Amino acid sequence: MSLPTPSGDLHWLTAAEARRLLDSKAISAVELTTAHLDRIAAIDQSLNCHISTFPELSLEQARSADERIRRGESASLTGIPISLKDVLVTTGTKTTAGSKILRDYESPYDATVVRRLRDQNAVFVGKSNTDEFAMGSSTENSAYGVTRNPWDTTCVPGGSSGGPAAAVAAGEAILSLGSDTGGSIRQPAGFCGIVGFKPTYGRVSRLGLIAFSSSLDQIGPFTRSVEDAALMMEAIAGHDPADSTSAPMPAPDLRSGLTGDLSGIRVGVAEEYSVDGMDPEVAAAVDRAVDSLRQSGAQIKRVTLPHTRYALPTYYIIAPAEASANLARFDGVKYGLSIQGSSLREMYEQTRGQGFGAEVKRRIMLGTYALSSGYYDAYYVKAQKVRTLIKQDFDLAFQDVDVIVAPTSPTVAFPFGARMDDPYQMYLADVFTIPANMAGIPGISVPCGFSGTLPIGLQFLGKAFDEATLLAVAHAYEQSQPWWKQHPAI
Ligand code: GLN
Protein backbone atom coordinates (compact mmCIF):
# COMPACT_ATOMS: atom_id res chain seq x y z
CA MET A 1 0.00 0.00 0.00
CA SER A 2 1.26 3.48 -0.73
CA LEU A 3 2.09 6.38 1.49
CA PRO A 4 0.09 9.59 1.17
CA THR A 5 0.98 11.44 -2.01
CA PRO A 6 3.35 14.39 -1.84
CA SER A 7 1.19 17.33 -2.88
CA GLY A 8 3.60 18.44 -5.63
CA ASP A 9 2.91 15.44 -7.90
CA LEU A 10 1.00 16.72 -10.90
CA HIS A 11 0.19 13.19 -12.01
CA TRP A 12 -1.95 12.48 -8.94
CA LEU A 13 -4.24 15.49 -9.31
CA THR A 14 -7.96 15.09 -9.85
CA ALA A 15 -9.43 16.92 -12.84
CA ALA A 16 -11.23 19.30 -10.47
CA GLU A 17 -7.94 20.13 -8.70
CA ALA A 18 -6.12 20.51 -12.01
CA ARG A 19 -8.89 22.86 -13.24
CA ARG A 20 -8.28 25.22 -10.32
CA LEU A 21 -4.50 25.18 -10.84
CA LEU A 22 -4.84 25.76 -14.58
CA ASP A 23 -7.38 28.58 -14.30
CA SER A 24 -5.38 30.36 -11.58
CA LYS A 25 -2.32 30.04 -13.86
CA ALA A 26 -0.40 28.19 -11.13
CA ILE A 27 0.44 25.58 -13.80
CA SER A 28 0.06 25.49 -17.57
CA ALA A 29 -1.54 22.80 -19.69
CA VAL A 30 1.84 22.24 -21.32
CA GLU A 31 3.42 21.57 -17.90
CA LEU A 32 0.60 19.28 -16.88
CA THR A 33 0.76 17.38 -20.18
CA THR A 34 4.56 17.12 -20.03
CA ALA A 35 4.32 15.67 -16.51
CA HIS A 36 2.02 12.93 -17.85
CA LEU A 37 4.06 12.25 -20.98
CA ASP A 38 7.17 11.94 -18.77
CA ARG A 39 5.32 9.57 -16.49
CA ILE A 40 4.27 7.45 -19.49
CA ALA A 41 7.87 7.43 -20.75
CA ALA A 42 9.10 6.34 -17.31
CA ILE A 43 6.64 3.55 -16.46
CA ASP A 44 4.61 2.45 -19.45
CA GLN A 45 7.29 0.09 -20.67
CA SER A 46 6.54 -2.06 -17.62
CA LEU A 47 2.75 -1.49 -17.44
CA ASN A 48 1.79 -1.33 -21.15
CA CYS A 49 -1.32 0.78 -20.56
CA HIS A 50 -1.03 2.36 -24.01
CA ILE A 51 -1.12 0.91 -27.50
CA SER A 52 -0.14 4.24 -29.02
CA THR A 53 1.02 7.64 -27.83
CA PHE A 54 1.64 10.79 -29.92
CA PRO A 55 3.50 13.30 -27.74
CA GLU A 56 3.76 15.94 -30.48
CA LEU A 57 0.01 16.00 -30.97
CA SER A 58 -0.60 15.99 -27.21
CA LEU A 59 1.66 19.03 -26.74
CA GLU A 60 -0.01 20.81 -29.61
CA GLN A 61 -3.38 20.26 -27.94
CA ALA A 62 -1.90 21.50 -24.65
CA ARG A 63 -0.69 24.71 -26.31
CA SER A 64 -4.18 25.35 -27.73
CA ALA A 65 -5.61 24.71 -24.28
CA ASP A 66 -3.24 27.26 -22.75
CA GLU A 67 -4.31 29.85 -25.30
CA ARG A 68 -7.97 29.25 -24.49
CA ILE A 69 -7.24 29.51 -20.76
CA ARG A 70 -5.35 32.77 -21.37
CA ARG A 71 -8.45 34.13 -23.07
CA GLY A 72 -10.44 33.23 -19.96
CA GLU A 73 -12.66 30.84 -21.90
CA SER A 74 -11.76 27.48 -20.39
CA ALA A 75 -14.32 24.68 -20.25
CA SER A 76 -14.24 22.09 -17.47
CA LEU A 77 -11.80 19.73 -19.24
CA THR A 78 -9.65 22.28 -21.08
CA GLY A 79 -6.02 21.18 -20.77
CA ILE A 80 -6.80 17.96 -18.83
CA PRO A 81 -4.73 14.89 -19.92
CA ILE A 82 -7.05 12.06 -20.99
CA SER A 83 -6.43 8.53 -22.29
CA LEU A 84 -8.90 6.95 -24.73
CA LYS A 85 -9.63 3.23 -24.89
CA ASP A 86 -8.52 2.08 -28.33
CA VAL A 87 -12.07 1.19 -29.39
CA LEU A 88 -12.97 4.90 -29.75
CA VAL A 89 -12.24 6.07 -33.26
CA THR A 90 -9.95 9.07 -33.28
CA THR A 91 -8.62 11.06 -36.23
CA GLY A 92 -4.89 11.71 -36.49
CA THR A 93 -3.92 8.41 -34.87
CA LYS A 94 -4.60 4.71 -35.19
CA THR A 95 -7.54 2.88 -33.64
CA THR A 96 -6.89 -0.87 -33.29
CA ALA A 97 -9.60 -2.25 -30.97
CA GLY A 98 -6.76 -4.37 -29.55
CA SER A 99 -6.88 -6.47 -32.71
CA LYS A 100 -4.39 -7.42 -35.39
CA ILE A 101 -7.15 -6.97 -37.94
CA LEU A 102 -7.09 -3.18 -37.33
CA ARG A 103 -3.33 -2.82 -36.80
CA ASP A 104 -2.98 0.12 -39.23
CA TYR A 105 -6.51 1.45 -39.23
CA GLU A 106 -7.01 5.23 -39.16
CA SER A 107 -10.55 6.53 -38.83
CA PRO A 108 -11.72 9.35 -41.10
CA TYR A 109 -13.90 10.76 -38.29
CA ASP A 110 -13.93 11.19 -34.51
CA ALA A 111 -16.29 9.35 -32.18
CA THR A 112 -18.86 11.79 -30.79
CA VAL A 113 -17.31 11.58 -27.29
CA VAL A 114 -13.88 12.32 -28.76
CA ARG A 115 -15.24 15.31 -30.65
CA ARG A 116 -16.95 16.64 -27.52
CA LEU A 117 -13.67 16.42 -25.61
CA ARG A 118 -11.81 18.14 -28.46
CA ASP A 119 -14.43 20.92 -28.41
CA GLN A 120 -13.38 21.57 -24.80
CA ASN A 121 -9.67 21.53 -25.75
CA ALA A 122 -8.92 18.50 -23.61
CA VAL A 123 -5.53 16.83 -24.20
CA PHE A 124 -5.25 13.23 -25.43
CA VAL A 125 -2.14 11.47 -24.09
CA GLY A 126 -2.69 8.10 -25.78
CA LYS A 127 -4.92 5.28 -26.96
CA SER A 128 -5.12 2.66 -24.26
CA ASN A 129 -5.02 -1.11 -24.27
CA THR A 130 -8.06 -3.36 -24.41
CA ASP A 131 -9.01 -6.97 -24.86
CA GLU A 132 -9.54 -7.57 -28.56
CA PHE A 133 -12.85 -5.91 -29.51
CA ALA A 134 -13.47 -5.46 -25.76
CA MET A 135 -14.00 -9.20 -25.27
CA GLY A 136 -12.45 -10.27 -22.00
CA SER A 137 -12.07 -9.53 -18.30
CA SER A 138 -8.29 -9.27 -17.94
CA THR A 139 -6.81 -7.48 -21.01
CA GLU A 140 -4.94 -10.72 -21.73
CA ASN A 141 -6.80 -10.96 -25.07
CA SER A 142 -5.12 -7.88 -26.57
CA ALA A 143 -2.99 -8.43 -29.68
CA TYR A 144 -0.63 -5.76 -28.26
CA GLY A 145 0.48 -7.51 -25.07
CA VAL A 146 -0.99 -7.58 -21.55
CA THR A 147 -1.41 -4.51 -19.33
CA ARG A 148 -0.07 -4.92 -15.78
CA ASN A 149 -1.92 -3.92 -12.63
CA PRO A 150 -0.09 -0.93 -11.09
CA TRP A 151 -0.75 -2.28 -7.55
CA ASP A 152 0.89 -5.62 -8.31
CA THR A 153 2.50 -6.12 -11.70
CA THR A 154 2.11 -9.91 -11.49
CA CYS A 155 -1.68 -9.43 -11.66
CA VAL A 156 -4.14 -8.44 -14.37
CA PRO A 157 -5.73 -4.94 -14.34
CA GLY A 158 -9.15 -6.43 -15.17
CA GLY A 159 -10.78 -5.94 -18.53
CA SER A 160 -11.65 -5.33 -21.11
CA SER A 161 -10.70 -1.69 -20.38
CA GLY A 162 -7.50 -2.65 -18.53
CA GLY A 163 -5.42 -0.02 -20.33
CA PRO A 164 -7.52 3.07 -19.52
CA ALA A 165 -8.11 1.83 -15.94
CA ALA A 166 -4.43 1.17 -15.21
CA ALA A 167 -3.45 4.46 -16.90
CA VAL A 168 -5.51 6.51 -14.42
CA ALA A 169 -4.50 4.31 -11.46
CA ALA A 170 -0.79 4.70 -12.33
CA GLY A 171 -0.86 8.45 -13.00
CA GLU A 172 -0.40 8.23 -16.78
CA ALA A 173 -3.61 10.23 -17.31
CA ILE A 174 -5.96 12.17 -15.04
CA LEU A 175 -9.04 10.76 -16.74
CA SER A 176 -9.80 8.10 -19.31
CA LEU A 177 -12.73 6.75 -21.28
CA GLY A 178 -13.65 3.08 -21.53
CA SER A 179 -16.59 1.03 -22.75
CA ASP A 180 -18.75 -1.32 -20.69
CA THR A 181 -20.73 -4.14 -22.33
CA GLY A 182 -20.83 -6.51 -19.38
CA GLY A 183 -18.63 -4.78 -16.82
CA SER A 184 -15.58 -3.56 -18.70
CA ILE A 185 -15.51 -0.19 -16.95
CA ARG A 186 -16.60 -1.16 -13.44
CA GLN A 187 -14.60 -4.39 -13.07
CA PRO A 188 -11.17 -2.96 -14.10
CA ALA A 189 -11.89 0.16 -12.01
CA GLY A 190 -12.44 -2.19 -9.05
CA PHE A 191 -9.24 -4.15 -9.77
CA CYS A 192 -7.21 -0.92 -10.14
CA GLY A 193 -8.63 0.99 -7.14
CA ILE A 194 -10.25 3.89 -9.04
CA VAL A 195 -13.74 5.10 -9.97
CA GLY A 196 -15.40 3.58 -13.06
CA PHE A 197 -18.83 4.68 -14.23
CA LYS A 198 -21.18 3.02 -16.72
CA PRO A 199 -24.00 5.42 -17.64
CA THR A 200 -27.57 4.46 -18.52
CA TYR A 201 -27.82 2.85 -21.98
CA GLY A 202 -28.51 5.71 -24.38
CA ARG A 203 -27.10 8.46 -22.15
CA VAL A 204 -23.81 8.73 -24.08
CA SER A 205 -23.55 8.52 -27.86
CA ARG A 206 -22.02 5.29 -29.19
CA LEU A 207 -21.18 6.82 -32.56
CA GLY A 208 -17.56 5.92 -33.22
CA LEU A 209 -17.36 3.24 -30.54
CA ILE A 210 -16.27 0.11 -32.41
CA ALA A 211 -19.29 -2.06 -31.70
CA PHE A 212 -19.13 -5.29 -29.68
CA SER A 213 -22.74 -5.83 -28.58
CA SER A 214 -24.79 -2.83 -29.68
CA SER A 215 -27.69 -3.27 -27.25
CA LEU A 216 -25.33 -3.47 -24.26
CA ASP A 217 -22.30 -1.22 -25.05
CA GLN A 218 -21.96 2.10 -23.21
CA ILE A 219 -19.03 4.54 -23.03
CA GLY A 220 -18.08 5.93 -19.62
CA PRO A 221 -15.28 7.48 -17.58
CA PHE A 222 -12.47 6.24 -15.34
CA THR A 223 -11.53 8.83 -12.73
CA ARG A 224 -9.91 9.18 -9.30
CA SER A 225 -12.97 10.80 -7.70
CA VAL A 226 -16.73 10.70 -8.18
CA GLU A 227 -16.69 14.46 -8.73
CA ASP A 228 -14.44 13.89 -11.74
CA ALA A 229 -16.85 11.25 -13.07
CA ALA A 230 -19.61 13.88 -12.90
CA LEU A 231 -17.36 16.39 -14.71
CA MET A 232 -16.55 13.95 -17.50
CA MET A 233 -20.20 12.88 -17.85
CA GLU A 234 -21.34 16.49 -18.20
CA ALA A 235 -18.85 16.82 -21.06
CA ILE A 236 -19.72 13.64 -23.00
CA ALA A 237 -23.41 12.94 -22.27
CA GLY A 238 -26.43 14.26 -24.12
CA HIS A 239 -28.34 13.57 -27.29
CA ASP A 240 -26.51 12.83 -30.53
CA PRO A 241 -28.77 12.88 -33.58
CA ALA A 242 -26.22 10.69 -35.39
CA ASP A 243 -26.83 7.77 -32.97
CA SER A 244 -30.40 6.49 -33.14
CA THR A 245 -30.04 4.79 -29.73
CA SER A 246 -28.96 8.01 -28.05
CA ALA A 247 -31.66 9.32 -25.71
CA PRO A 248 -33.10 12.70 -26.74
CA MET A 249 -32.22 14.33 -23.44
CA PRO A 250 -29.67 17.04 -22.63
CA ALA A 251 -26.55 16.28 -20.56
CA PRO A 252 -27.68 16.28 -16.93
CA ASP A 253 -26.29 18.54 -14.21
CA LEU A 254 -24.51 16.05 -11.97
CA ARG A 255 -22.16 18.10 -9.85
CA SER A 256 -24.67 20.20 -7.94
CA GLY A 257 -26.08 17.08 -6.24
CA LEU A 258 -22.71 16.06 -4.74
CA THR A 259 -23.47 17.30 -1.24
CA GLY A 260 -22.20 14.37 0.82
CA ASP A 261 -25.62 14.06 2.45
CA LEU A 262 -27.23 10.60 2.63
CA SER A 263 -30.21 11.38 4.82
CA GLY A 264 -33.43 10.01 3.37
CA ILE A 265 -31.55 7.84 0.85
CA ARG A 266 -32.72 4.21 0.67
CA VAL A 267 -29.97 1.74 -0.21
CA GLY A 268 -30.90 -1.78 -1.29
CA VAL A 269 -28.86 -4.88 -0.49
CA ALA A 270 -29.65 -7.99 -2.58
CA GLU A 271 -28.87 -11.46 -1.29
CA GLU A 272 -28.40 -12.63 -4.90
CA TYR A 273 -25.15 -10.65 -5.11
CA SER A 274 -23.10 -13.40 -3.53
CA VAL A 275 -21.71 -16.50 -5.26
CA ASP A 276 -19.67 -19.62 -4.53
CA GLY A 277 -16.00 -18.83 -4.76
CA MET A 278 -16.51 -15.29 -3.50
CA ASP A 279 -13.41 -13.89 -1.79
CA PRO A 280 -14.31 -13.49 1.94
CA GLU A 281 -12.26 -10.27 2.11
CA VAL A 282 -14.38 -8.78 -0.68
CA ALA A 283 -17.58 -9.77 1.15
CA ALA A 284 -16.25 -8.30 4.41
CA ALA A 285 -15.25 -5.01 2.75
CA VAL A 286 -18.71 -4.67 1.21
CA ASP A 287 -20.35 -5.36 4.61
CA ARG A 288 -18.20 -2.63 6.17
CA ALA A 289 -19.22 -0.26 3.36
CA VAL A 290 -22.90 -0.98 4.05
CA ASP A 291 -22.34 -0.22 7.76
CA SER A 292 -20.67 3.01 6.88
CA LEU A 293 -23.57 4.04 4.62
CA ARG A 294 -25.97 3.31 7.48
CA GLN A 295 -23.89 5.41 9.87
CA SER A 296 -23.93 8.25 7.36
CA GLY A 297 -27.72 8.31 7.53
CA ALA A 298 -28.78 6.01 4.69
CA GLN A 299 -31.62 3.60 5.25
CA ILE A 300 -30.54 0.04 4.38
CA LYS A 301 -33.26 -2.23 2.97
CA ARG A 302 -33.27 -5.82 1.70
CA VAL A 303 -34.31 -6.23 -1.91
CA THR A 304 -34.62 -9.31 -4.07
CA LEU A 305 -33.50 -9.70 -7.68
CA PRO A 306 -34.49 -13.33 -8.31
CA HIS A 307 -33.37 -13.59 -11.94
CA THR A 308 -29.81 -12.45 -11.26
CA ARG A 309 -28.38 -15.93 -11.72
CA TYR A 310 -29.62 -16.03 -15.32
CA ALA A 311 -27.85 -12.81 -16.27
CA LEU A 312 -24.46 -14.35 -17.05
CA PRO A 313 -25.73 -17.23 -19.22
CA THR A 314 -28.16 -14.89 -21.00
CA TYR A 315 -25.37 -12.41 -21.65
CA TYR A 316 -23.29 -15.15 -23.27
CA ILE A 317 -26.08 -15.70 -25.80
CA ILE A 318 -26.93 -12.07 -26.56
CA ALA A 319 -23.44 -10.53 -26.56
CA PRO A 320 -21.85 -13.12 -28.90
CA ALA A 321 -24.94 -13.03 -31.16
CA GLU A 322 -24.65 -9.28 -31.63
CA ALA A 323 -20.85 -9.52 -31.87
CA SER A 324 -21.04 -12.09 -34.65
CA ALA A 325 -23.17 -9.67 -36.67
CA ASN A 326 -21.06 -6.58 -35.82
CA LEU A 327 -17.77 -8.29 -36.66
CA ALA A 328 -18.96 -9.43 -40.09
CA ARG A 329 -17.82 -6.04 -41.39
CA PHE A 330 -14.16 -7.02 -40.93
CA ASP A 331 -13.87 -8.91 -44.17
CA GLY A 332 -10.62 -7.73 -45.74
CA VAL A 333 -12.52 -5.30 -47.99
CA LYS A 334 -13.80 -2.41 -45.90
CA TYR A 335 -11.33 -1.95 -43.04
CA GLY A 336 -7.80 -2.80 -41.98
CA LEU A 337 -6.04 -6.07 -42.68
CA SER A 338 -6.58 -7.73 -46.06
CA ILE A 339 -4.91 -10.99 -46.99
CA GLN A 340 -5.45 -11.96 -50.61
CA GLY A 341 -6.52 -15.46 -51.65
CA SER A 342 -7.34 -17.22 -54.88
CA SER A 343 -11.05 -16.60 -54.32
CA LEU A 344 -13.23 -14.16 -52.38
CA ARG A 345 -13.99 -16.88 -49.86
CA GLU A 346 -10.32 -17.61 -49.35
CA MET A 347 -9.63 -13.90 -48.79
CA TYR A 348 -12.32 -13.83 -46.07
CA GLU A 349 -10.92 -16.96 -44.47
CA GLN A 350 -7.32 -15.79 -44.53
CA THR A 351 -8.07 -12.26 -43.34
CA ARG A 352 -10.40 -13.30 -40.54
CA GLY A 353 -8.40 -16.42 -39.68
CA GLN A 354 -5.19 -14.48 -39.20
CA GLY A 355 -6.67 -11.17 -38.08
CA PHE A 356 -8.86 -12.34 -35.17
CA GLY A 357 -7.61 -13.90 -31.93
CA ALA A 358 -8.95 -17.01 -30.19
CA GLU A 359 -11.54 -15.36 -27.92
CA VAL A 360 -13.03 -13.32 -30.76
CA LYS A 361 -13.35 -16.47 -32.88
CA ARG A 362 -15.00 -18.28 -29.97
CA ARG A 363 -17.59 -15.50 -29.64
CA ILE A 364 -18.27 -15.38 -33.41
CA MET A 365 -18.88 -19.13 -33.42
CA LEU A 366 -21.13 -19.02 -30.34
CA GLY A 367 -23.08 -16.09 -31.74
CA THR A 368 -23.48 -17.51 -35.21
CA TYR A 369 -24.75 -20.75 -33.69
CA ALA A 370 -27.24 -18.97 -31.43
CA LEU A 371 -28.62 -16.99 -34.38
CA SER A 372 -28.81 -19.87 -36.83
CA SER A 373 -32.23 -21.02 -38.00
CA GLY A 374 -33.57 -23.75 -35.75
CA TYR A 375 -31.68 -22.38 -32.71
CA TYR A 376 -32.72 -18.73 -32.94
CA ASP A 377 -35.95 -19.21 -30.98
CA ALA A 378 -34.48 -21.66 -28.51
CA TYR A 379 -31.50 -19.46 -27.65
CA TYR A 380 -31.65 -15.86 -28.82
CA VAL A 381 -35.37 -15.19 -28.43
CA LYS A 382 -35.45 -16.98 -25.08
CA ALA A 383 -32.44 -14.98 -23.87
CA GLN A 384 -34.24 -11.75 -24.78
CA LYS A 385 -37.26 -12.86 -22.74
CA VAL A 386 -35.07 -13.59 -19.74
CA ARG A 387 -33.46 -10.21 -20.21
CA THR A 388 -36.90 -8.62 -19.75
CA LEU A 389 -37.34 -10.53 -16.48
CA ILE A 390 -33.97 -9.23 -15.23
CA LYS A 391 -35.03 -5.68 -16.06
CA GLN A 392 -38.38 -6.18 -14.28
CA ASP A 393 -36.52 -7.33 -11.13
CA PHE A 394 -34.74 -3.98 -11.05
CA ASP A 395 -37.93 -2.00 -11.82
CA LEU A 396 -39.60 -3.64 -8.84
CA ALA A 397 -36.63 -3.21 -6.50
CA PHE A 398 -36.31 0.48 -7.41
CA GLN A 399 -39.87 1.08 -6.19
CA ASP A 400 -38.45 0.58 -2.68
CA VAL A 401 -34.90 1.89 -2.90
CA ASP A 402 -32.93 4.68 -4.60
CA VAL A 403 -29.75 2.69 -5.27
CA ILE A 404 -28.54 -0.89 -4.82
CA VAL A 405 -25.12 -1.68 -3.35
CA ALA A 406 -23.11 -4.81 -4.26
CA PRO A 407 -19.56 -5.99 -4.80
CA THR A 408 -18.12 -5.04 -8.20
CA SER A 409 -16.51 -8.46 -8.74
CA PRO A 410 -16.39 -11.61 -6.56
CA THR A 411 -12.58 -11.41 -6.20
CA VAL A 412 -9.71 -8.95 -6.45
CA ALA A 413 -7.26 -8.94 -9.39
CA PHE A 414 -5.87 -12.39 -10.22
CA PRO A 415 -2.42 -13.40 -11.53
CA PHE A 416 -1.70 -13.55 -15.27
CA GLY A 417 -2.68 -16.84 -16.82
CA ALA A 418 -4.82 -17.93 -13.86
CA ARG A 419 -8.07 -18.03 -15.86
CA MET A 420 -6.94 -18.15 -19.48
CA ASP A 421 -7.52 -21.89 -19.83
CA ASP A 422 -10.99 -21.78 -18.35
CA PRO A 423 -13.29 -19.28 -20.11
CA TYR A 424 -16.07 -19.95 -17.59
CA GLN A 425 -13.89 -18.85 -14.65
CA MET A 426 -12.94 -15.75 -16.66
CA TYR A 427 -16.60 -14.99 -17.41
CA LEU A 428 -17.43 -15.20 -13.67
CA ALA A 429 -15.40 -12.02 -13.02
CA ASP A 430 -18.41 -10.10 -14.44
CA VAL A 431 -21.22 -11.95 -12.67
CA PHE A 432 -22.11 -8.84 -10.61
CA THR A 433 -21.70 -6.28 -13.37
CA ILE A 434 -23.57 -7.93 -16.26
CA PRO A 435 -27.12 -7.52 -14.84
CA ALA A 436 -26.88 -3.70 -15.14
CA ASN A 437 -26.04 -3.97 -18.84
CA MET A 438 -28.92 -6.37 -19.39
CA ALA A 439 -31.30 -3.88 -17.76
CA GLY A 440 -29.67 -0.78 -19.28
CA ILE A 441 -29.26 0.88 -15.86
CA PRO A 442 -26.26 2.91 -14.65
CA GLY A 443 -23.59 1.52 -12.33
CA ILE A 444 -20.45 2.79 -10.67
CA SER A 445 -17.49 1.15 -8.94
CA VAL A 446 -15.65 3.01 -6.19
CA PRO A 447 -12.72 1.73 -4.09
CA CYS A 448 -13.76 0.29 -0.69
CA GLY A 449 -10.61 -1.27 0.77
CA PHE A 450 -7.78 -3.67 0.08
CA SER A 451 -7.10 -7.38 0.21
CA GLY A 452 -3.37 -7.40 0.84
CA THR A 453 -2.03 -4.89 -1.67
CA LEU A 454 -4.92 -5.29 -4.11
CA PRO A 455 -7.89 -2.90 -4.21
CA ILE A 456 -11.52 -3.98 -3.71
CA GLY A 457 -14.38 -2.39 -5.67
CA LEU A 458 -17.82 -1.44 -4.34
CA GLN A 459 -20.62 -1.17 -6.88
CA PHE A 460 -23.69 1.05 -6.77
CA LEU A 461 -26.51 0.52 -9.26
CA GLY A 462 -29.14 3.17 -10.00
CA LYS A 463 -32.40 3.81 -11.81
CA ALA A 464 -32.27 4.42 -15.55
CA PHE A 465 -31.38 8.07 -16.24
CA ASP A 466 -31.01 8.82 -12.53
CA GLU A 467 -27.24 9.18 -12.67
CA ALA A 468 -27.57 12.19 -10.35
CA THR A 469 -28.71 10.11 -7.35
CA LEU A 470 -26.23 7.34 -8.11
CA LEU A 471 -23.27 9.72 -8.20
CA ALA A 472 -24.51 11.60 -5.12
CA VAL A 473 -24.56 8.37 -3.08
CA ALA A 474 -21.17 7.18 -4.40
CA HIS A 475 -19.72 10.61 -3.65
CA ALA A 476 -21.06 10.60 -0.09
CA TYR A 477 -19.53 7.15 0.49
CA GLU A 478 -16.20 8.29 -0.95
CA GLN A 479 -16.17 11.36 1.32
CA SER A 480 -16.63 9.25 4.46
CA GLN A 481 -14.25 6.44 3.35
CA PRO A 482 -11.52 8.09 1.28
CA TRP A 483 -9.83 4.93 -0.05
CA TRP A 484 -9.50 6.73 -3.36
CA LYS A 485 -6.74 8.94 -1.98
CA GLN A 486 -4.29 6.02 -1.96
CA HIS A 487 -2.05 5.45 -4.95
CA PRO A 488 0.11 2.52 -5.99
CA ALA A 489 3.82 2.79 -5.18
CA ILE A 490 4.86 2.47 -8.82
N1 GLN B 1 -15.87 -9.47 -19.76
C1 GLN B 1 -17.09 -9.38 -20.48
C2 GLN B 1 -16.91 -10.04 -21.84
O1 GLN B 1 -15.90 -10.57 -22.07
C3 GLN B 1 -17.52 -7.96 -20.63
C4 GLN B 1 -16.70 -7.21 -21.62
C5 GLN B 1 -17.11 -5.79 -21.76
O2 GLN B 1 -17.83 -5.23 -20.93
N2 GLN B 1 -16.67 -5.20 -22.85
O3 GLN B 1 -17.77 -10.03 -22.66
Boltz pocket constraint, residues with backbone or C-beta under 6 A from the ligand:
constraints:
  - pocket:
      binder: B
      contacts: [[A, 133], [A, 134], [A, 135], [A, 136], [A, 137], [A, 159], [A, 160], [A, 179], [A, 180], [A, 181], [A, 182], [A, 183], [A, 184], [A, 185], [A, 212], [A, 319], [A, 426], [A, 430]]
      max_distance: 6.0
